[in-house]
Amino acid sequence: MTTMTQDAATTPGVTLAPSAAARVAAIAAKQSRPAVLRLAVEGGGCSGFQYKFEMGDAPEADDLVAETDGVRLLVDAMSLELIAGATVEYVESLGGAAFRVTNPQAASGCGCGSSFSV
């Protein structure tokens, strides 16, 4: 089940796919932490902006909170402007495994998928 909480009802949210929720839950269990992933956007990377993932704790006052299968995804308001409508997945391939953001706001991205431009 996916739920989302945000203050600005007119802003599209961010979706945490079940594959990402399962991976966050596994990491959290190993680290004895809450099943919370924080996604932020920072300047940098080869395309102008880059995604930053880290295990989180409690949401800040301006965070969007998306929940899937009991796992929470936190996104701050500034980052949300650049990734509204995005989906966060966990993908395993021959090249490795990673969280991947499918971002409809991105005009272009780099080959590894960790940075983008708008």
C-alpha positions in Angstrom: 0.0 0.0 0.0 1.3 3.5 -0.9 0.3 6.6 1.0 1.5 10.2 0.7 1.3 13.2 3.0 2.2 16.7 1.9 1.1 20.2 2.7 0.8 21.5 -0.9 -2.0 19.3 -2.3 -1.5 20.7 -5.8 2.1 19.5 -6.0 2.6 15.9 -7.4 4.3 13.7 -5.0 7.0 11.1 -5.2 6.3 7.3 -5.3 8.4 4.7 -3.5 8.1 1.5 -5.6 7.7 -1.8 -3.7 11.2 -2.9 -4.9 12.7 0.1 -3.2 10.6 -0.3 -0.1 11.8 -3.9 0.3 15.4 -2.9 -0.1 15.1 -0.1 2.5 13.4 -2.4 4.9 16.3 -4.9 4.5 18.9 -2.3 5.1 17.0 -0.8 8.1 16.7 -4.3 9.7 20.5 -4.9 9.3 21.3 -1.5 10.9 18.5 -1.7 13.6 17.1 1.6 12.3 13.6 2.8 11.3 12.6 1.9 7.7 13.0 5.4 6.4 14.8 6.6 3.3 15.6 10.3 2.7 15.9 11.5 -0.9 17.4 14.9 -1.6 18.6 16.8 -4.7 21.9 18.6 -4.6 23.8 20.7 -7.1 26.6 18.8 -8.8 27.1 15.7 -10.8 27.8 15.7 -14.5 24.4 17.0 -15.5 23.9 19.8 -12.9 21.9 18.1 -10.1 22.4 14.8 -8.4 20.3 12.5 -6.2 21.4 11.9 -2.7 20.0 8.9 -0.7 20.5 8.3 3.0 18.7 6.4 5.7 16.5 8.8 7.7 14.8 9.0 11.0 11.9 11.5 11.6 10.5 13.8 8.9 11.2 17.5 9.1 8.3 20.0 9.1 8.5 20.7 5.3 9.0 17.1 4.2 6.8 15.1 1.8 6.3 11.7 3.3 5.4 8.8 1.0 4.9 5.4 2.4 4.9 2.0 0.7 4.5 -1.3 2.6 5.4 0.4 5.9 8.6 2.0 4.6 8.7 5.8 4.5 10.3 8.0 1.8 11.1 11.6 2.9 11.7 14.4 0.4 12.3 18.0 1.5 10.3 20.8 -0.2 13.2 22.3 -2.2 14.1 18.9 -3.7 10.4 18.1 -4.4 10.2 21.0 -6.8 12.9 19.2 -9.0 11.5 15.6 -8.7 7.7 16.0 -8.4 6.0 13.1 -10.0 9.1 10.9 -9.8 9.3 7.2 -8.8 12.1 5.6 -6.8 12.8 2.0 -7.6 15.5 -0.5 -6.6 17.0 -2.1 -9.7 19.4 -5.1 -9.9 21.3 -5.7 -13.2 24.6 -7.1 -14.4 26.1 -3.7 -13.8 25.1 -3.7 -10.2 22.2 -2.8 -7.9 21.1 0.7 -7.1 18.1 3.0 -6.3 16.9 4.6 -9.5 14.8 7.7 -9.9 12.5 8.0 -12.9 12.0 11.8 -12.9 9.5 13.4 -15.3 11.1 16.8 -14.5 14.5 15.8 -15.9 15.3 17.2 -19.3 18.4 15.1 -19.6 20.6 12.8 -17.4 24.0 11.2 -17.2 24.7 7.6 -18.3 24.8 6.3 -14.7 21.5 7.8 -13.8 22.7 9.6 -10.7 22.5 13.2 -12.0 20.1 15.2 -14.2 19.3 18.6 -15.6 16.0 20.4 -15.8 
